[in-house]
Amino acid sequence: MAAILCENCSGQYHYTQVKQPLEISCMLFLIMLGKVFLDFFMLQVKQKNVKDSFMGYFCVSLALLDFTLLLTISFIFCFEDFALWGVRFTKYHICLFTQIISLTYGILHYPVYLVAGLDYYMAIAQTSRFPKRGQRLLYVFAVVVIWISGFFCILKVPAIYEELDIQNRFSTYQCRLYTSMQSYSVSCAMVLLIGTALLACRKEVTTMLWSVRVVSFASQPVLMFSYVSNNSSTCFKWQLLTRLLICFLGTWAPFVLLQIIILLLGAQIPAYMEMNVPWLYFINSFLIAVAYWCRCHDVELTEEMWSTDPFVSWKFCFMPFNNENTEAADKPGTVIVSC
């Protein structure tokens, strides 16, 4: 099968050359089938009343692109050798298209996370209400520009194009699937930041975890944590950081553990598998938590602001729940977090 060799990509990718028979197309089909199912499953189970965001639109576009790749692989896999619009398609195109997708996915981590982070940073303290229609069009435009830019960068780089043409002719039984250094660096940075925050707030986290109780609130199970209010700006930021950590890890702890295991084992996951909807929602929650902590004094306490994240409820990081049976003068308040 075809292979793409990227020698001038500034360390963006690692690859492993493995000789494999043409039946690898069947493996790629099964992997993409599972990924597409997982993408649409996450889009289906998320909360419905979520505020529009750039990351939400990008997740939908990623799921649609994965579905398109799956249909393409399925069509080529079934008909094996055919001509369409004067172009002959064979089984090697399955690997070829997957390689192009892998290279494109691999260079989009930084721009996507940067745009999403800026979106949340500006939306937290937004005083003027931007028209929803205009906002949606802006998000769609940003998503389209990012995808077009990504494919343009991959397909128009002379070194990639020339090597692609050479190996398509001579490497008929090789398929290189690349891993992205951008994804690896993001994983390292996230694990490092979360670990540092846990070490800095270990006493507060331990105290809050010892006081946890599972209760029912608004017909939903929630976690209730005791806290002691403090008007000091510094103490408030430390208390907020503790709550943000517990909210984030309460939902995404398995993902954090998975990232640690992958980093320790040095596992190389192809870029077309690394960028998926669950991973993007995991990054999405992390970016929202960072934005909340950086602009904690500018957060608007509105219901619309709390519907930003489809999987994590950040509301009670800022708005404590006062138990009616508890006297405020004698006992500390509580903060609850949706499970």
N, C-alpha and C positions, 0 to 999 in steps of 0.2 A: 504494500500500500504506500501511499504518498507520505511524505514527511516534510516538515518545515524546519529549517535550521535558522535560528536567530542568533547570529554572532555579534551583532552591533546593537543590542537592546539594553546596554548599560546595566547588565545584571538583573534584568527584570524577570528572567525565567531560569529554571533548572529543568533539565530533561534527562530521561534515561532511554537509551536506544535498546529496544528489545525486539528480537525477531519473532514475529508471530504470523500464523497462517491467516488466510482471508476470513476465517470464522470469527475473527475479532469483531467484525461488523455485527455479529449476533450479540456479543457482549456489550458493545456500545449501545445497541438497541435496547437491551434489558436495563442498562444503567440509566439511560435517558427516560425510559418508561417509568422507572421508580422515582426519578427526580421530578418528572412532570406531575406524577401523582402526589408527591410530597408538597410541591409548590402550590397546587390548587387546593390541597387539603388545608394548608396553612391559611390561604386566602379565604377559605370557607369558614374555618373555626374562629377566626378573629372576631372581635367585637364589631358590630355593624355600625353603631353610631359614633364613628371615629372622624375626627376633623381631618380635612384634606391636607396632605403634606406631599412634599417632593418624594420622600422615600416610599410612600404608599403607591404613587403612580409608577415609580421605577420598579417596584416589586411586581406590579401587574404586567408591565412591559417585559420583564425578565421571564415571567411565567409564559407569556405568549410567545416569546422568542424560543424558549425551550420546547414548547409545543410544536412550533414550526419546524425546528430541527428534528424532533421525533417523527413528524409526518414525512419529512424529506428522507430520513434514514429508512423508514418503513417502506416508502415507495421504491427507493433504490434497492432495498433488500429483497423485495418481492419480485421486481422485474429484472434485476441483476444487470442487464445490458440493454440499453435503449437510447434512442435519440430524441431530443426535445428541443425545438426551435433551432435545429442545426447543430446542437451540442450533444456529443455522445457521453452518456453517464454509465459508469461501471461501479463495481463495489469499492474501488479505491476512493471514490468520491465521498463515501461515508466517513472514512478517516480524514480526508481532506477538509470537509466541512466542519468536522469536530475540532480539528486543529485550529482552523480559523476562528471558531467560536472561543476556543480555549485562550488563544492569544489575545482576542478582543476583551474577554472577561478579565484577563489578567492585568490589563492596564487601566481598568475602570474603577478599581477600588478607591484609590485616592480621590479622584474627582467626585465620585458619587458621595463619599462620606463627607467631603469638604462642603459640597452644596447642601447636603442634608443638615449638617451641623450649623451652617449659616442660616438656613431656613428656620430651625428651631430657636437659634439665638436671637434672631430678629422678631420671631413670632411671639416670644414669651411676653415682651413688654410693648407689644404693638398697640398704640393708642388709636390710630385711625383704622377704621374697618375697611379693608380692601374688598371690592366687589368679588363675590364668590366665583362668578363666571370668569372674570379677568384673572383671578388667582389660579383657577383650574387650567385656563389656556396657557398661563405662564409656566405651570408645572409640566404640562404636555410638551410645550416648546423646549423646555430645559432637558427633558428626557430624550426627545428626538435629537437634539443637538449633541448630547453626550454619546448616544449610540452611533450617530453618523460620524462623529469625530473619532470614536474608537475604531470603527471599521476602516475609516479612511487612513488612519495612522498605520494600521496593520497591512492593508492591501497596497498602499502606495510607497512603503519603504522599499527601496530598490534591492537591498540585501535579502530581504525576505522573499520578494517576488522572484528574484533570480534563483535562489536556492530552492524555492518551491518548484519551479519549472524543471530544474535539474533532477531533483529527487523524485518527482512524479514519474520521470522516465526510467530511472535506474533502480530505485528502491521499492520494488513491487511487493515486498513482504515485510516492510517495516512501518511502524506507526508510532510516532513520538507524540506523547500527550504531555503538555507542559504544566508545571506548577508555577504560580505567581509569587514573586518575592514581595509584592505589595501586600498580598494576603498574609504572608508569613510575618512581615514586619508589623502589620496591624494586630495580629494575634499576640505577638510578643509585647507590644505596647499596652494592649488591654490587660493582659495578665499581670504585667508589671504595675500598672496603675491601680488595679483592683487590689493586688497584694499590698502595695504601699498604703492605700487607704485603710485596709483592714488592720495593718500594723499600727497605723496612727490612731485608729479609733477602737482598738481592741478592748479597752476597758468599757467604753460606752456600749459597744456591740454586745459584749458579754453580759452587761447589766440588763440591757433590753431583752436579750434572749432568755435570761433567767425569769423575766417577768411576763413572758408570752403566755397568752391564753387564746384558745379558739372559741369564738362566739358567733352568734348569728346576727347579722345586721342587714336590713333591707332584703331579707330572704336569701342572703348569700353568706357563705362561711367566710369569716375574716379573722385575721390575727390581731389581737389586742396587746399593745405594748404600753407599759407605764413610762412616763417621762416626767422630768422636772423642768418647768418652763424657766427661761432665763432671758432677760431683756438685753443682755450684752450681745453686741453684734458678733464678736468672735465666738462666743459660746453658742450662739444661734447657728452659725455656719458649721460648727462641729456637730451639734445635734442633728442638723439637717443632713450632713454627710453620712451620719450613722443610719438615719432613716432611709436615705436613698440607697445605701448599700444593702440594707435588709430587704427593701422592696425589690431591688434588682436581682439579688441572689435568690430571693424567695421564688422567683419565676425562672431565672436562667442559670441557676447553679449547675445543672447537668451540662449545659453548654460550656461553662467556664472550666469544669472538670475535664470535659472532652478536649478543650483547647490545650490544657496543661499536659494531658496524656500525649496528644499529637506532637507537641513541642518537645517533650522529653524523649519520645521514640524517634523523632526526626522523620516522621512519616511524610511522604510527598504525595499530596492529593492533586490530581489534575485540575487545572483551573476551571474547566467546564463543570466540574462537580463542586468546587469550592464556593463559587458564587451561586447561592440558592436562596429561596425566599425565607426559610427559617433562619439562615445565617444573617440575612439583611435585617430581619426584625430583631434579632439579637443585638446587632450593631445599632439599630434604631433606638432601642431602649437605653443603651449605653450613652448615645449622643444626647438623648433627652435628659438623662440624669446629669450629665456634665453641664448642659445648658441651664438646667434648674439651679445647680450649685453655683455656677458662675454669675448668674443674675438673680440670685435668691431674693434680693430686696426689690426687684422689679416685676416679680411674678404677679399677674392679675388673677385674683381669686374668683374665677368665673367657671361655670360648668363647662363652657366650651374649651377652656384651657386644659381641663382634666381629661378630655377625650382625645388627647393627642396620640397616646400610645394604645395600640390594639390589644396588648397583652398585660401590661403592668398598670396598676392604679397608683398614681403619684399623689392623689388628692390629699390623703391623710398625712403626707409628709409635711404639709403646710397647715392643714386644718385639723386640730385635735378634736377627738370625739369625747365629750364630757358625759360621763355616766350619771344618769339622773339620781341613782342611789348613793352617789359619792359626794361628800361635802368637799368643795374646792379648798376650803381653809385648812382642812385636816389631812387630806390625802392628795397625792399627786394625780394629775390628769392621765389620760390615756391617748394613745394614737393607734388607729387601726389600719390594717393593710389588707386589701382584698386578696384572697388566695387565688 
